[in-house]
Amino acid sequence: MEKHIFILILAILVQFYFVSSISATISSNETDQEALLTFRNLVTSDSSHFLANNWTKNTSFCSWFGVTCSPKRRRVVALTLPNLQLQGAISPSLANLSFLIELNLANNNFHGGIPYGIGHLPRLRVIDIQNNQLQGSIPTSLFQHRSVQIISLAFNKLGGEMWNGTWYVPELRVLNLRNNTITGRIPPSIGNATKLMNFSLNGNRINGNIPMEIGNLSQLVELSLSRNQLTGFIPSTLFNISSLLVVSLAYNNLSGPLFLDDRRNVISSNIEHIGVSYNQITGHISSNICQFKALKVLSISYNNITGEIPRNIGCLAKLEELYIGYNAIDGTIPTSLGNISTLQKLHCGNNHMEGELPPELGKLSNLRQINFEENYNLIGEIPNAIFNISSLEFIAFTFNYL
């Protein structure tokens, strides 16, 4: 008798669990559907009619355009609606998509703020809402998200201060916030984002120093901080990141000696592009520049750099573009420049260089632009070989004694 009662109770529990599971699944699915429909209702313009024609209750939301569901649970894991000219506000209801991994609304015309709750979606890996008309502050929860890998909010109208609390984004690979109006400072805790590969704040209003802790970003490939209000020195730790390829720091108020100025500093670098033009950098170009063996672009124009061009600059065998104009560089032009066969653009105008133009410049067979104007002390004849360079498009030697 007791055995039959036990089996009966067990059967009832199994049935209850089965029904409860179905109910929970239905309830969860309804939550996802309602979240999507609420999002659709705040889209005021859908010129392609994808949402109006496709997002209907007559079909499963997992089959709706731009929606991807998990195969088993049938929960929304991705909402990808880029390049559709959608207009309207981003509904806070998206924060109810608790299984969401990717949110891509890039290249539309969404306005208003980024719903705060999006930063609390536990499975979120990618949030790409770049190139819209979004305003307000970035949800601070995004800077404490243990799973997010890509945050791309560039080309909006986002403002407010960069969150200065402790960042905890251990999986973050890309942080692209360029071309907004964000203020504040880069916090030292950026050094905790050790998997960060691309860090871009170009075209904002960030001030203060570049923290030394940025040297902890051992996987960093591109650092773009141009067109801000940064001050202080460029951290020397930056140039020991072996993965780093691009450093763009132009149009700031950075000062102190040029990062190439310390002869004692051993640099482990594969950097291909260094851009620090339009700052207040002082010092000179040291002969240890040869440690940048992979360098393709060196742009240090419009600073306060003095001294001579290193005699061994020809060691930069991969250099394609050299911009050192509008400084106070003096001395003669090194003959070793003629050894850089890859050189295409050579801009050295508005300095204090003197002496003759070395004939070795005529060996630069790929040269497209050459500019030594307004040095005032260059003398002698322009080597004929320069005019025989078939690729040459631009020549500027005015205001000299040539």
LINTAWO-V75802 format. One record per pair of residues at least 12 apart in sequence whose C-alpha atoms are under 10 Angstrom apart, sorted by the first residue. I is the first residue (numbers start at 0). J is the second residue. Records with the same first field share a line. If there is no record, write none. Layout:
I = J / J
//
This chain:
24 = 72 / 73 / 74
25 = 73
27 = 72 / 73 / 74 / 95 / 96 / 97
28 = 59 / 60 / 61 / 72 / 73 / 74 / 75 / 96
29 = 60 / 74
30 = 74 / 92 / 95 / 96 / 97
31 = 60 / 61 / 73 / 74 / 75 / 92 / 93 / 94 / 95 / 96 / 97 / 98 / 99
32 = 54 / 55 / 56 / 59 / 60 / 61 / 74 / 75 / 95 / 96
33 = 56 / 60 / 92 / 93 / 95 / 96
34 = 90 / 91 / 92 / 93 / 94 / 95 / 96
35 = 54 / 60 / 63 / 66 / 75 / 78 / 90 / 92 / 93 / 95 / 96
36 = 50 / 54 / 55 / 56 / 60 / 90 / 92 / 93
37 = 89 / 90 / 91 / 92 / 93
38 = 87 / 88 / 89 / 90 / 91 / 92 / 93
39 = 51 / 54 / 87 / 88 / 89 / 90
40 = 87 / 88 / 89 / 90
41 = 86 / 87 / 88 / 89 / 90 / 109
42 = 85 / 86 / 87 / 88 / 89 / 90 / 108 / 109
43 = 85 / 86 / 87 / 88 / 109
44 = 83 / 84 / 85 / 86 / 87 / 108 / 109
45 = 83 / 84 / 85 / 86 / 87
46 = 83 / 84 / 85 / 86
47 = 83 / 84 / 85
48 = 83 / 85
49 = 63 / 64 / 65 / 80 / 83 / 85
50 = 63 / 64 / 65 / 80 / 85
52 = 64
53 = 65
54 = 66
59 = 73
60 = 73 / 74 / 75
61 = 73 / 74 / 75 / 76
63 = 78
64 = 78 / 79 / 80
65 = 77 / 78 / 79 / 80 / 81 / 103 / 104
66 = 78 / 79 / 80 / 102
67 = 79 / 99 / 100 / 101
68 = 98 / 99
69 = 98 / 99
72 = 98
73 = 98
74 = 96 / 97 / 98 / 99
75 = 96 / 97 / 98 / 99 / 100 / 101
76 = 96 / 97 / 98 / 99 / 100 / 101 / 102 / 122 / 123
77 = 96 / 98 / 99 / 100 / 101 / 102 / 103 / 123 / 124 / 125
78 = 93 / 96 / 99 / 100 / 101 / 102 / 103 / 104 / 126
79 = 101 / 102 / 103 / 104 / 105 / 126 / 127
80 = 102 / 103 / 104 / 105 / 106 / 107 / 128
81 = 102 / 103 / 104 / 105 / 106 / 107 / 127 / 128 / 129 / 130
82 = 103 / 104 / 105 / 106 / 107 / 108 / 130
83 = 104 / 105 / 106 / 107 / 108
84 = 104 / 105 / 106 / 107 / 108 / 109 / 131
85 = 104 / 105 / 106 / 107 / 108 / 109 / 131
86 = 107 / 108 / 109 / 110 / 131 / 132
87 = 107 / 108 / 109 / 110 / 111 / 132
88 = 108 / 109 / 110 / 111 / 112 / 113 / 114 / 132 / 133
89 = 104 / 109 / 110 / 111 / 112 / 113 / 114 / 133
90 = 111 / 112 / 113 / 114
91 = 112 / 113 / 114 / 115 / 116 / 117
92 = 114 / 116 / 117
93 = 114 / 116 / 117 / 120
94 = 114 / 115 / 116 / 117 / 118 / 119 / 120
95 = 116 / 117 / 119 / 120
96 = 117 / 120 / 121 / 122 / 123
97 = 117 / 119 / 120 / 121 / 122 / 123
98 = 120 / 121 / 122 / 123
99 = 117 / 120 / 121 / 122 / 123 / 124 / 125
100 = 120 / 121 / 122 / 123 / 124 / 125 / 126 / 146 / 147
101 = 122 / 123 / 124 / 125 / 126 / 127 / 147 / 149
102 = 117 / 123 / 124 / 125 / 126 / 127 / 128
103 = 125 / 126 / 127 / 128 / 129 / 151
104 = 126 / 127 / 128 / 129 / 130 / 131
105 = 126 / 127 / 128 / 129 / 130 / 131 / 151 / 152 / 153 / 154
106 = 127 / 128 / 129 / 130 / 131 / 132 / 154
107 = 128 / 129 / 130 / 131 / 132
108 = 128 / 129 / 130 / 131 / 132 / 133 / 155
109 = 128 / 129 / 130 / 131 / 132 / 133 / 134 / 155
110 = 131 / 132 / 133 / 134 / 135 / 155 / 156
111 = 131 / 132 / 133 / 134 / 135 / 156 / 157
112 = 132 / 133 / 134 / 135 / 136 / 137 / 138 / 156 / 157
113 = 128 / 133 / 134 / 135 / 136 / 137 / 138 / 152 / 157
114 = 136 / 137 / 138
115 = 136 / 137 / 138 / 139 / 140 / 141
116 = 138 / 140 / 141
117 = 138 / 140 / 141
118 = 137 / 138 / 139 / 140 / 141 / 142 / 143 / 144 / 147
119 = 138 / 139 / 140 / 141 / 143 / 144
120 = 140 / 141 / 144 / 146 / 147
121 = 144 / 145 / 146 / 147
122 = 144 / 145 / 146 / 147
123 = 141 / 144 / 145 / 146 / 147 / 148 / 149
124 = 144 / 145 / 146 / 147 / 148 / 149 / 150 / 170 / 171
125 = 146 / 147 / 148 / 149 / 150 / 151 / 171 / 173
126 = 141 / 147 / 148 / 149 / 150 / 151 / 152
127 = 149 / 150 / 151 / 152 / 153 / 175
128 = 150 / 151 / 152 / 153 / 154 / 155
129 = 150 / 151 / 152 / 153 / 154 / 155 / 175 / 176 / 177 / 178
130 = 151 / 152 / 153 / 154 / 155 / 156 / 178
131 = 152 / 153 / 154 / 155 / 156 / 157
132 = 154 / 155 / 156 / 157 / 179
133 = 152 / 153 / 154 / 155 / 156 / 157 / 158 / 179
134 = 155 / 156 / 157 / 158 / 159 / 179 / 180
135 = 155 / 156 / 157 / 158 / 159 / 180 / 181
136 = 156 / 157 / 158 / 159 / 160 / 161 / 162 / 180 / 181
137 = 152 / 157 / 158 / 159 / 160 / 161 / 162 / 176 / 181
138 = 162
139 = 161 / 162 / 163 / 164 / 166
140 = 162 / 166 / 167
141 = 162 / 166 / 167 / 168
142 = 161 / 162 / 163 / 164 / 165 / 166 / 167 / 168 / 169 / 171 / 189 / 192
143 = 164 / 165 / 166 / 167 / 168 / 169
144 = 166 / 167 / 168 / 169 / 170 / 171
145 = 166 / 167 / 168 / 169 / 170 / 171
146 = 167 / 168 / 169 / 170 / 171
147 = 168 / 169 / 170 / 171 / 172 / 173
148 = 168 / 169 / 170 / 171 / 172 / 173 / 174 / 194 / 195
149 = 170 / 171 / 172 / 173 / 174 / 175 / 195 / 197
150 = 171 / 172 / 173 / 174 / 175 / 176
151 = 173 / 174 / 175 / 176 / 177 / 199
152 = 174 / 175 / 176 / 177 / 178 / 179
153 = 174 / 175 / 176 / 177 / 178 / 179 / 199 / 200 / 201 / 202
154 = 175 / 176 / 177 / 178 / 179 / 180 / 202
155 = 176 / 177 / 178 / 179 / 180
156 = 178 / 179 / 180 / 181 / 203
157 = 176 / 177 / 178 / 179 / 180 / 181 / 182 / 203
158 = 179 / 180 / 181 / 182 / 183 / 203 / 204
159 = 179 / 180 / 181 / 182 / 183 / 204
160 = 180 / 181 / 182 / 183 / 184 / 185 / 204 / 205
161 = 181 / 182 / 183 / 184 / 185 / 186 / 204 / 205
162 = 181 / 182 / 183 / 184 / 185 / 186
163 = 183 / 184 / 185 / 186 / 187 / 188 / 189
164 = 186 / 187 / 188
165 = 186 / 187 / 188 / 189 / 191
166 = 186 / 187 / 188 / 189 / 190 / 191 / 192
167 = 188 / 189 / 190 / 191 / 192
168 = 188 / 189 / 191 / 192 / 193 / 194 / 195
169 = 191 / 192 / 193 / 194 / 195
170 = 192 / 193 / 194 / 195
171 = 191 / 192 / 193 / 194 / 195 / 196 / 197
172 = 192 / 193 / 194 / 195 / 196 / 197 / 198 / 218 / 219 / 220
173 = 194 / 195 / 196 / 197 / 198 / 199 / 219 / 221
174 = 195 / 196 / 197 / 198 / 199 / 200
175 = 197 / 198 / 199 / 200 / 201 / 223
176 = 198 / 199 / 200 / 201 / 202 / 203
177 = 198 / 199 / 200 / 201 / 202 / 203 / 223 / 224 / 225 / 226
178 = 199 / 200 / 201 / 202 / 203 / 204 / 226
179 = 200 / 201 / 202 / 203 / 204
180 = 200 / 202 / 203 / 204 / 205 / 227
181 = 200 / 202 / 203 / 204 / 205 / 206 / 227
182 = 203 / 204 / 205 / 206 / 227 / 228
183 = 203 / 204 / 205 / 206 / 207 / 228
184 = 204 / 205 / 206 / 207 / 208 / 209 / 210 / 228 / 229
185 = 200 / 205 / 206 / 207 / 208 / 209 / 210 / 213 / 229
186 = 207 / 208 / 209 / 210 / 212 / 213
187 = 208 / 209 / 210 / 211 / 212 / 213
188 = 210 / 212 / 213
189 = 210 / 211 / 212 / 213 / 214 / 215 / 216
190 = 210 / 211 / 212 / 213 / 214 / 215 / 216 / 217
191 = 212 / 213 / 215 / 216
192 = 213 / 215 / 216 / 217 / 218 / 219
193 = 213 / 214 / 215 / 216 / 217 / 218 / 219
194 = 215 / 216 / 217 / 218 / 219
195 = 215 / 216 / 217 / 218 / 219 / 220 / 221
196 = 216 / 217 / 218 / 219 / 220 / 221 / 222 / 242 / 243
197 = 218 / 219 / 220 / 221 / 222 / 223 / 243 / 245
198 = 216 / 219 / 220 / 221 / 222 / 223 / 224
199 = 221 / 222 / 223 / 224 / 225 / 247
200 = 222 / 223 / 224 / 225 / 226 / 227
201 = 222 / 223 / 224 / 225 / 226 / 227 / 247 / 248 / 249 / 250
202 = 223 / 224 / 225 / 226 / 227 / 228 / 250
203 = 224 / 225 / 226 / 227 / 228
204 = 226 / 227 / 228 / 229 / 251
205 = 224 / 225 / 226 / 227 / 228 / 229 / 230 / 251
206 = 227 / 228 / 229 / 230 / 231 / 251 / 252
207 = 227 / 228 / 229 / 230 / 231 / 252 / 253
208 = 228 / 229 / 230 / 231 / 232 / 233 / 234 / 252 / 253
209 = 224 / 229 / 230 / 231 / 232 / 233 / 234 / 237 / 253
210 = 231 / 232 / 233 / 234 / 236 / 237
211 = 232 / 233 / 234 / 235 / 236 / 237
212 = 234 / 236 / 237
213 = 234 / 235 / 236 / 237 / 240
214 = 234 / 235 / 236 / 237 / 238 / 239 / 240
215 = 236 / 237 / 239 / 240
216 = 236 / 237 / 240 / 242 / 243
217 = 237 / 239 / 240 / 241 / 242 / 243
218 = 240 / 241 / 242 / 243
219 = 237 / 240 / 241 / 242 / 243 / 244 / 245
220 = 240 / 241 / 242 / 243 / 244 / 245 / 246 / 269 / 270
221 = 242 / 243 / 244 / 245 / 246 / 247 / 270 / 272
222 = 237 / 243 / 244 / 245 / 246 / 247 / 248 / 273
223 = 245 / 246 / 247 / 248 / 249 / 274
224 = 246 / 247 / 248 / 249 / 250 / 251 / 275
225 = 246 / 247 / 248 / 249 / 250 / 251 / 274 / 275 / 276 / 277
226 = 247 / 248 / 249 / 250 / 251 / 252 / 277
227 = 248 / 249 / 250 / 251 / 252
228 = 250 / 251 / 252 / 253
229 = 248 / 249 / 250 / 251 / 252 / 253 / 254 / 278
230 = 251 / 252 / 253 / 254 / 255 / 278 / 279
231 = 251 / 252 / 253 / 254 / 255 / 279 / 280
232 = 252 / 253 / 254 / 255 / 256 / 257 / 258 / 279 / 280
233 = 248 / 253 / 254 / 255 / 256 / 257 / 258 / 275 / 280
234 = 258
235 = 257 / 258 / 259 / 261 / 264 / 266
236 = 266
237 = 258 / 266 / 267 / 268
238 = 258 / 259 / 264 / 265 / 266 / 267 / 268 / 269 / 270 / 291
239 = 264 / 265 / 266 / 267 / 268 / 269 / 270
240 = 266 / 267 / 268 / 269 / 270
241 = 266 / 267 / 268 / 269 / 270
242 = 267 / 268 / 269 / 270
243 = 267 / 268 / 269 / 270 / 271 / 272
244 = 268 / 269 / 270 / 271 / 272 / 273 / 293 / 294 / 295
245 = 269 / 270 / 271 / 272 / 273 / 274 / 294 / 296
246 = 270 / 271 / 272 / 273 / 274 / 275
247 = 272 / 273 / 274 / 275 / 276 / 298
248 = 273 / 274 / 275 / 276 / 277 / 278 / 299
249 = 273 / 274 / 275 / 276 / 277 / 278 / 298 / 299 / 300 / 301
250 = 274 / 275 / 276 / 277 / 278 / 279 / 301
251 = 275 / 276 / 277 / 278 / 279
252 = 277 / 278 / 279 / 280 / 302
253 = 275 / 276 / 277 / 278 / 279 / 280 / 281 / 302
254 = 278 / 279 / 280 / 281 / 282 / 302 / 303
255 = 278 / 279 / 280 / 281 / 282 / 303
256 = 279 / 280 / 281 / 282 / 283 / 284 / 303 / 304
257 = 275 / 279 / 280 / 281 / 282 / 283 / 284 / 285 / 299 / 302 / 303 / 304 / 305
258 = 280 / 281 / 282 / 283 / 284 / 285 / 288
259 = 282 / 283 / 284 / 285 / 286 / 287 / 288 / 289 / 290 / 291
260 = 281 / 282 / 283 / 284 / 285 / 286 / 287 / 288
261 = 282 / 283 / 284 / 285 / 286 / 287
262 = 285 / 286 / 287 / 288
263 = 287
264 = 287 / 290
265 = 287 / 290
266 = 287 / 288 / 289 / 290 / 291
267 = 290 / 291
268 = 290 / 291 / 292 / 293 / 294
269 = 290 / 291 / 292 / 293 / 294
270 = 290 / 291 / 292 / 293 / 294 / 295 / 296
271 = 291 / 292 / 293 / 294 / 295 / 296 / 297 / 317 / 318 / 319
272 = 291 / 293 / 294 / 295 / 296 / 297 / 298 / 318 / 319 / 320
273 = 294 / 295 / 296 / 297 / 298 / 299
274 = 296 / 297 / 298 / 299 / 300 / 322
275 = 297 / 298 / 299 / 300 / 301 / 302
276 = 297 / 298 / 299 / 300 / 301 / 302 / 322 / 323 / 324 / 325
277 = 298 / 299 / 300 / 301 / 302 / 303 / 325
278 = 299 / 300 / 301 / 302 / 303
279 = 301 / 302 / 303 / 304
280 = 299 / 300 / 301 / 302 / 303 / 304 / 305 / 326
281 = 302 / 303 / 304 / 305 / 326 / 327
282 = 302 / 303 / 304 / 305 / 306
283 = 303 / 304 / 305 / 306 / 307 / 308 / 309 / 327 / 328
284 = 299 / 304 / 305 / 306 / 307 / 308 / 309 / 312 / 328
285 = 306 / 307 / 308 / 309 / 310 / 311 / 312
286 = 308 / 309 / 310 / 311 / 312 / 314
287 = 309 / 311 / 312
288 = 309 / 311 / 312 / 314 / 315
289 = 309 / 311 / 312 / 313 / 314 / 315 / 316
290 = 314 / 315
291 = 314 / 315 / 316 / 317 / 318
292 = 314 / 315 / 316 / 317 / 318
293 = 315 / 316 / 317 / 318
294 = 315 / 316 / 317 / 318 / 319 / 320
295 = 315 / 316 / 317 / 318 / 319 / 320 / 321 / 341 / 342
296 = 317 / 318 / 319 / 320 / 321 / 322 / 342 / 344
297 = 318 / 319 / 320 / 321 / 322 / 323
298 = 320 / 321 / 322 / 323 / 324 / 346
299 = 321 / 322 / 323 / 324 / 325 / 326
300 = 321 / 322 / 323 / 324 / 325 / 326 / 346 / 347 / 348 / 349
301 = 322 / 323 / 324 / 325 / 326 / 327 / 349
302 = 323 / 324 / 325 / 326 / 327
303 = 325 / 326 / 327 / 328
304 = 323 / 324 / 325 / 326 / 327 / 328 / 329 / 350
305 = 326 / 327 / 328 / 329 / 330 / 350 / 351
306 = 326 / 327 / 328 / 329 / 330 / 351 / 352
307 = 327 / 328 / 329 / 330 / 331 / 332 / 333 / 351 / 352
308 = 323 / 328 / 329 / 330 / 331 / 332 / 333 / 336 / 352
309 = 330 / 331 / 332 / 333 / 335 / 336
310 = 331 / 332 / 333 / 334 / 335 / 336
311 = 333 / 334 / 335 / 336
312 = 333 / 334 / 335 / 336 / 337 / 338 / 339
313 = 333 / 334 / 335 / 336 / 337 / 338 / 339 / 340
314 = 335 / 336 / 338 / 339
315 = 335 / 336 / 338 / 339 / 340 / 341 / 342
316 = 336 / 338 / 339 / 340 / 341 / 342
317 = 339 / 340 / 341 / 342
318 = 339 / 340 / 341 / 342 / 343 / 344
319 = 339 / 340 / 341 / 342 / 343 / 344 / 345 / 365 / 366
320 = 341 / 342 / 343 / 344 / 345 / 346 / 366 / 367 / 368
321 = 342 / 343 / 344 / 345 / 346 / 347 / 369
322 = 344 / 345 / 346 / 347 / 348 / 370
323 = 345 / 346 / 347 / 348 / 349 / 350
324 = 345 / 346 / 347 / 348 / 349 / 350 / 370 / 371 / 372 / 373 / 374
325 = 346 / 347 / 348 / 349 / 350 / 351 / 373 / 374
326 = 347 / 348 / 349 / 350 / 351
327 = 349 / 350 / 351 / 352 / 374
328 = 347 / 348 / 349 / 350 / 351 / 352 / 353 / 374
329 = 350 / 351 / 352 / 353 / 374 / 376
330 = 350 / 351 / 352 / 353 / 354 / 376
331 = 351 / 352 / 353 / 354 / 355 / 356 / 357 / 376 / 377
332 = 347 / 352 / 353 / 354 / 355 / 356 / 357 / 360 / 377
333 = 356 / 357 / 359 / 360
334 = 356 / 357 / 358 / 359 / 360
335 = 357 / 359 / 360
336 = 357 / 359 / 360 / 362 / 363
337 = 357 / 358 / 359 / 360 / 361 / 362 / 363 / 364
338 = 359 / 360 / 362 / 363
339 = 360 / 362 / 363 / 364 / 365 / 366
340 = 360 / 362 / 363 / 364 / 365 / 366
341 = 363 / 364 / 365 / 366
342 = 363 / 364 / 365 / 366 / 367 / 368
343 = 363 / 364 / 365 / 366 / 367 / 368 / 369 / 390 / 391
344 = 365 / 366 / 367 / 368 / 369 / 370 / 391 / 393
345 = 366 / 367 / 368 / 369 / 370 / 371 / 394
346 = 368 / 369 / 370 / 371 / 372 / 394 / 395
347 = 369 / 370 / 371 / 372 / 373 / 374 / 395
348 = 369 / 370 / 371 / 372 / 373 / 374 / 375 / 395 / 396 / 397 / 398
349 = 370 / 371 / 372 / 373 / 374 / 375 / 398
350 = 371 / 372 / 373 / 374 / 375 / 376
351 = 373 / 374 / 375 / 376 / 377
352 = 371 / 373 / 374 / 375 / 376 / 377 / 399
353 = 374 / 375 / 376 / 377 / 378 / 399 / 400
354 = 376 / 377 / 378 / 379 / 400 / 401
355 = 376 / 377 / 378 / 379 / 380 / 381 / 382 / 400 / 401
356 = 371 / 377 / 378 / 379 / 380 / 381 / 382 / 401
357 = 379 / 380 / 381 / 382
358 = 380 / 381 / 382 / 383 / 384 / 385
359 = 382 / 384 / 385
360 = 381 / 382 / 384 / 385 / 388
361 = 381 / 382 / 383 / 384 / 385 / 386 / 387 / 388
362 = 384 / 385 / 387 / 388
363 = 384 / 385 / 388 / 390 / 391
364 = 384 / 385 / 387 / 388 / 389 / 390 / 391
365 = 388 / 389 / 390 / 391
366 = 385 / 388 / 389 / 390 / 391 / 392 / 393
367 = 388 / 389 / 390 / 391 / 392 / 393 / 394
368 = 390 / 391 / 392 / 393 / 394 / 395
369 = 385 / 391 / 392 / 393 / 394 / 395 / 396
370 = 393 / 394 / 395 / 396 / 397
371 = 394 / 395 / 396 / 397 / 398 / 399
372 = 394 / 395 / 396 / 397 / 398 / 399
373 = 395 / 396 / 397 / 398 / 399 / 400
374 = 396 / 397 / 398 / 399 / 400
375 = 396 / 397 / 398 / 399 / 400 / 401
376 = 398 / 399 / 400 / 401
377 = 396 / 397 / 398 / 399 / 400 / 401
378 = 399 / 400 / 401
379 = 399 / 400 / 401
380 = 400 / 401
381 = 396 / 401
//
